[in-house]
Amino acid sequence: MSEPKTQPTDASVEDFLAAAEPARRREEGRILSALMQEVTGETPVMWGPSIVGFGHYANVTANGKSADWPRMGFSPRKAALTLYLASTPQTEALLARLGPHTTSVACLYIKRLDQVDMGVLRALCVASRDEMNRRYP
């Protein structure tokens, strides 16, 4: 059985964020890192080559396999910031107030952090933290 590719590493979060492209992603990454660190109380850690994660939990997949995954995280990708947050009962209402974004099953995509309501983004992170703490005490 192979190990999951996305695991915590000793790579420097600051070095990773300093190399993000385009240049705007560098500052956006630092802002998100500070926000998620404040909300979670966890130190940011690189997960694989491109995800900044906070905390961890044992994620059990549909086939019964377990793998560690960050409780919250993000990646400052070129096309958009990708945020990994738990879905909560408040998510839909908060997303309606966030500003320009798109979503997929497990991700929130933001093209420009300066176009979203940072108070709403913080509320999404707090709700995600609380939901993760409920699901995985």
PyMOL commands that set and color helices and strands:
alter all, ss='L'
color gray80, all
select helices_A, chain A and resi 13-18+23-40+91-98+113-115+118-135
alter helices_A, ss='H'
color red, helices_A
select strands_A, chain A and resi 45-47+51-54+57-60+66-69+72-76+81-84+102-103+108-110
alter strands_A, ss='S'
color yellow, strands_A
deselect
rebuild
show_as cartoon
